[in-house]
């Protein structure tokens, strides 16, 4: 019984992804070697892992700088040109990918900067509202020009410093015992 097809997409689990990379890399290199032997073809494969490690295969080991002793100057020059063209292509692709990554990072940086500016505006607005609320709650400055203000609550004078943050909390109204009062009204009606 054969396996079913799998969906070709990035594997999320890093361990499974590494195992799959290792197995498929080996299979790909094996197929490249078989193709070069069976069809007498020049085959070259370069694989870069996600960590940047290079795995390669070349049917002509001369591409790797080996077995050059039997080559003429013309052959060496041709090989050098091929390598330079290949190297130029690899560098161009690397440069393109790096430029795209830089542009994406710049775009993300601009978005974060805009979010930061919006948050800064919100913080300033909240500070202004907080200052206005303090003025409403504690009144205006006293005659000495200090930031201390007094508020009379239930006949008790309280002085507050406007520069110190005030923590205001909403509390639930206390539940009163309505059963006792309703019972008293029932007795009053009898």
C-alpha positions as CSV (number, residue, x, y, z in Angstrom):
1,X,0.0,0.0,0.0
2,X,1.5,3.3,-1.1
3,X,1.6,6.6,0.6
4,X,-0.9,9.3,-0.3
5,X,0.2,12.7,-1.5
6,X,1.2,15.3,1.0
7,X,0.5,19.0,0.8
8,X,3.6,20.9,-0.2
9,X,3.9,23.7,2.4
10,X,6.4,24.7,5.1
11,X,6.6,22.2,8.0
12,X,5.8,23.9,11.2
13,X,7.6,21.5,13.6
14,X,11.3,22.3,13.5
15,X,12.4,18.7,14.3
16,X,10.2,17.2,11.5
17,X,11.4,20.0,9.2
18,X,15.0,19.1,9.8
19,X,14.4,15.3,9.4
20,X,12.5,16.0,6.1
21,X,15.3,18.3,4.9
22,X,18.0,15.7,5.6
23,X,16.1,12.8,3.9
24,X,15.0,14.8,0.8
25,X,18.5,16.4,0.5
26,X,20.1,12.9,0.4
27,X,17.5,11.8,-2.2
28,X,18.0,14.8,-4.4
29,X,21.8,14.3,-4.4
30,X,21.4,10.6,-5.2
31,X,19.1,11.4,-8.1
32,X,21.5,14.0,-9.4
33,X,24.3,11.4,-9.3
34,X,22.2,8.8,-11.0
35,X,21.2,11.3,-13.8
36,X,24.8,12.2,-14.5
37,X,25.8,8.5,-14.7
38,X,22.8,7.2,-16.7
39,X,22.6,10.0,-19.2
40,X,26.2,11.1,-19.3
41,X,25.1,14.6,-18.4
42,X,26.9,17.4,-16.5
43,X,24.9,17.8,-13.3
44,X,25.5,20.2,-10.5
45,X,23.4,20.7,-7.4
46,X,23.9,23.2,-4.6
47,X,21.6,23.1,-1.5
48,X,21.7,25.6,1.3
49,X,20.1,24.7,4.6
50,X,18.1,27.2,6.7
51,X,21.3,27.7,8.7
52,X,23.3,28.5,5.6
53,X,25.2,25.3,5.4
54,X,26.1,24.2,1.8
55,X,25.5,20.7,0.4
56,X,26.6,20.2,-3.2
57,X,27.1,17.7,-5.9
58,X,28.8,18.1,-9.3
59,X,29.3,15.3,-11.8
60,X,32.4,17.1,-13.0
61,X,34.5,17.5,-9.8
62,X,36.5,20.2,-11.7
63,X,33.7,22.6,-10.6
64,X,35.0,22.1,-7.1
65,X,38.6,22.8,-8.1
66,X,39.6,19.1,-8.0
67,X,41.0,16.9,-10.8
68,X,42.5,19.9,-12.7
69,X,45.8,18.2,-13.6
70,X,44.7,17.0,-17.1
71,X,43.1,20.3,-18.3
72,X,44.6,22.7,-20.8
73,X,44.8,26.4,-20.3
74,X,41.8,26.9,-22.6
75,X,39.8,24.4,-20.6
76,X,40.8,26.1,-17.3
77,X,39.9,29.5,-18.7
78,X,36.5,28.2,-19.8
79,X,35.9,26.6,-16.4
80,X,36.9,29.9,-14.8
81,X,34.3,31.8,-16.9
82,X,31.6,29.3,-16.0
83,X,32.3,29.7,-12.4
84,X,32.4,33.5,-12.6
85,X,29.0,33.5,-14.3
86,X,27.6,31.1,-11.7
87,X,29.0,33.2,-8.9
88,X,27.6,36.4,-10.4
89,X,24.2,34.8,-10.5
90,X,24.4,33.6,-6.9
91,X,25.6,37.0,-5.7
92,X,22.8,38.8,-7.7
93,X,20.1,36.6,-6.1
94,X,21.6,37.0,-2.6
95,X,21.7,40.8,-3.1
96,X,18.1,40.8,-4.3
97,X,16.9,38.8,-1.3
98,X,18.9,41.1,1.1
99,X,17.4,44.2,-0.5
100,X,13.9,42.8,-0.2
101,X,14.5,41.9,3.4
102,X,15.9,45.4,4.1
103,X,12.8,47.0,2.5
104,X,10.5,44.8,4.5
105,X,12.3,45.7,7.7
106,X,12.2,49.4,6.9
107,X,8.5,49.1,6.2
108,X,7.9,47.3,9.5
109,X,10.1,49.9,11.3
110,X,8.0,52.7,9.8
111,X,4.8,51.0,10.9
112,X,6.2,50.6,14.4
113,X,7.3,54.2,14.5
114,X,3.7,55.3,13.4
115,X,2.2,53.1,16.2
116,X,4.6,54.6,18.7
117,X,3.6,58.2,17.7
118,X,-0.1,57.3,18.0
119,X,0.5,55.8,21.4
120,X,2.5,58.9,22.4
121,X,-0.4,61.1,21.4
122,X,-2.8,59.0,23.4
123,X,-0.6,59.2,26.4
124,X,-0.4,63.0,26.2
125,X,-4.2,63.1,25.7
126,X,-4.7,61.0,28.8
127,X,-2.3,63.2,30.8
128,X,-4.3,66.3,29.8
129,X,-7.5,64.6,30.8
130,X,-5.9,63.5,34.1
131,X,-4.8,67.1,34.8
132,X,-8.2,68.4,34.0
133,X,-9.8,65.8,36.3
134,X,-7.4,66.7,39.1
135,X,-8.3,70.4,38.7
136,X,-12.0,69.5,38.9
137,X,-11.5,67.2,41.9
138,X,-9.0,69.3,43.9
139,X,-9.7,72.8,42.7
140,X,-7.2,75.4,41.6
141,X,-3.8,76.3,43.0
142,X,-3.7,77.9,46.5
143,X,-2.4,81.4,47.2
144,X,1.2,80.3,47.8
145,X,1.5,79.2,44.2
146,X,2.3,75.6,45.1
147,X,0.6,72.6,43.6
148,X,-1.0,71.7,46.8
149,X,-4.8,72.2,47.0
150,X,-7.2,71.5,49.7
151,X,-10.6,69.9,49.3
152,X,-13.2,69.9,52.0
153,X,-14.9,66.5,52.3
154,X,-17.5,65.9,55.0
155,X,-16.2,68.9,56.9
156,X,-12.6,67.6,56.9
157,X,-9.9,69.5,55.0
158,X,-7.6,67.4,52.9
159,X,-4.5,68.7,51.0
160,X,-3.4,67.0,47.9
161,X,-0.3,67.4,45.6
162,X,-1.4,67.8,42.0
163,X,2.0,66.4,40.8
164,X,1.4,63.1,42.5
165,X,-0.7,60.7,40.4
166,X,-4.1,59.9,41.9
167,X,-5.5,56.4,41.6
168,X,-9.2,56.5,41.1
169,X,-11.2,53.3,41.3
170,X,-14.8,52.6,40.7
171,X,-16.5,50.5,43.3
172,X,-19.7,48.6,43.2
173,X,-22.5,50.2,45.4
174,X,-22.9,48.4,48.6
175,X,-26.0,46.2,48.6
176,X,-28.4,47.2,51.4
177,X,-30.6,44.8,53.2
178,X,-33.9,45.5,51.5
179,X,-35.6,42.5,53.1
180,X,-35.7,44.2,56.5
181,X,-37.3,47.3,55.1
182,X,-39.8,45.4,53.0
183,X,-40.8,43.5,56.1
184,X,-41.3,46.7,58.1
185,X,-43.7,48.0,55.4
186,X,-45.7,44.8,55.5
187,X,-46.0,45.2,59.3
188,X,-47.0,48.8,58.8
189,X,-49.8,47.9,56.5
190,X,-51.3,45.3,58.9
